[in-house]
Amino acid sequence: MHTWIAIGVTAVGCYLVKYLGLAAPAGILERPLVKRLAALLPVALLAALTAQQTFGEGQDLMLDARAAGVAAAALALVLRAPFLLVVAVAVAVAAGVRALGG
């Protein structure tokens, strides 16, 4: 039952946030700080979701094959590899670590 309450509260919260964005005066939305935050917020939320899905297991922190894949992808990005190669490297490293028992 707690899950449905959380879903309901989240749905209402999302609706209210959307409504506040539509109801906000144009002057507030044109401020440089608000524009910058609006541009960065989706990136931050996606990064948080990725981190939680990669390193979280219930309430615990898990470092397994997924973490190795993310580390390999980060290294490939630092080396300026094309995106498809970054994904392929991450998949190959994660599969390799899992095959080795990690």
ABEGO torsion letter per residue (X at the ends): XAAAAAAAAAAAAAAAAAAAAAABBAAAAABAAAAAAAAAAAAAAAAAAAAAAAABBEABBBBBAAAAAAAAAAAAAAAGBBAAAAAAAAAAAAAAAAAAGX
